Structure formats: structure tokens, C-alpha cells
Amino acid sequence: MTGTPERLRRFRANKKRKEVYLDPDAFTLVSAFAEEHDMAFGAALVRLALAQLEGQMLPSAQEQAERLRLEEQLRELNMLVRKISDNVNQIARHSNRIEALRDEHGLLQHLKSCCDLMTESAHKVSRQ
């Protein structure tokens, strides 16, 4: 195992180890937060401390679940709009063959703007 001491030295140079003593109530709260967010205890403690320092509110598990649900709904809507666009393209190809429909470009532009709006909404939701 060559390189292991070097890797360990770099790890120790970039990380600091501290012991933290918590009263039972604080330990219970941090443990519950870690379990709720599927995190290790140490990672949860660091995340909570940094969020406090930065003045951020951490989303609860319910808020995270709601955000994931909204993101999934937006993905589904996006997929549906793309399927509609495929159908419109088929209509446009058919209309070109029979020379009946002339405004397929306007319809496709409208669908593209809907798709762009949903993509923008999904980005906003994921940033919250």
C-alpha cells in the first residue's frame, strides 16, 4: 500500500479533529436531525453549526419531501410537454405532406416557451 501515508498526511493537513461534549438533550436533538436527514452524526453536527453561523434555516424532512415531490411533478410535466411536441412534429410533417396546416411553427414556439418556463421553475425549486 504505497501512498497511504501520503494520503493520510494530506487528509490530516486538510481536516481538523475536535472533541465535542453534548448534554443528553442536545445529543438527542442532533441524533434525531441526523436520522431524519439520513446523515452521519458528525456530518449533521457540522451542517447544523455551519447553518447557524450562516444564519440559514435548514429545511425539515417534510419540506425536503415536498421539494422532491414538486421536482418530480415538474419533471413529469416537462416529459408530457416533450411528448406533445413530438406529436406536433408529427402533425407538422403530415401537414407538409398534404399542405393543409401552415402555423405549426407558432405552435412549436408556444410549446418551447412552456418547456422553458417549466425548466426555469424546476431550477427555482431546486435552489430553495
C-alpha positions, -999 to 999 in steps of 0.1 A, spaced: 0 0 0 23 27 -12 9 62 -10 -13 56 20 9 76 45 10 104 19 -28 103 15 -33 102 53 -9 132 58 -28 152 32 -61 143 48 -49 153 83 -35 186 68 -69 194 54 -91 182 83 -92 191 119 -103 168 147 -121 182 178 -139 165 206 -173 179 214 -193 172 246 -230 174 244 -256 172 271 -281 144 266 -308 167 253 -285 182 226 -273 148 217 -308 136 212 -317 166 190 -287 162 168 -292 124 166 -328 129 156 -318 155 129 -291 132 116 -315 103 114 -342 124 98 -318 136 71 -301 103 67 -267 117 77 -239 106 100 -239 122 134 -207 142 128 -219 155 94 -252 166 109 -235 184 137 -212 202 113 -241 211 90 -262 224 119 -233 245 132 -225 260 98 -261 267 91 -263 286 124 -232 306 116 -245 315 82 -280 323 95 -297 297 73 -328 278 81 -324 241 74 -353 225 57 -372 199 77 -377 164 63 -412 174 54 -400 204 35 -374 183 17 -400 157 8 -423 185 -6 -395 199 -26 -387 165 -41 -424 159 -48 -425 193 -67 -394 185 -86 -408 151 -97 -441 168 -108 -421 193 -128 -401 165 -145 -434 147 -154 -448 180 -168 -417 185 -188 -419 150 -202 -455 155 -211 -447 187 -230 -419 170 -249 -443 142 -259 -468 168 -270 -440 184 -290 -433 151 -307 -470 148 -316 -470 184 -330 -439 175 -351 -458 145 -365 -488 168 -373 -464 192 -389 -448 165 -411 -483 153 -421 -495 188 -429 -464 194 -450 -474 163 -470 -509 173 -475 -502 211 -474 -531 219 -451 -517 233 -418 -495 264 -421 -489 276 -385 -470 247 -369 -440 269 -361 -462 291 -339 -475 261 -320 -440 247 -316 -427 281 -303 -455 281 -277 -446 246 -266 -410 255 -264 -418 285 -242 -439 262 -219 -410 238 -217 -386 267 -209 -409 280 -182 -411 246 -165 -373 242 -167 -369 276 -150 -394 267 -124 -376 234 -117 -344 253 -112 -360 277 -88 -375 248 -67 -342 230 -66 -324 262 -54 -348 267 -25 
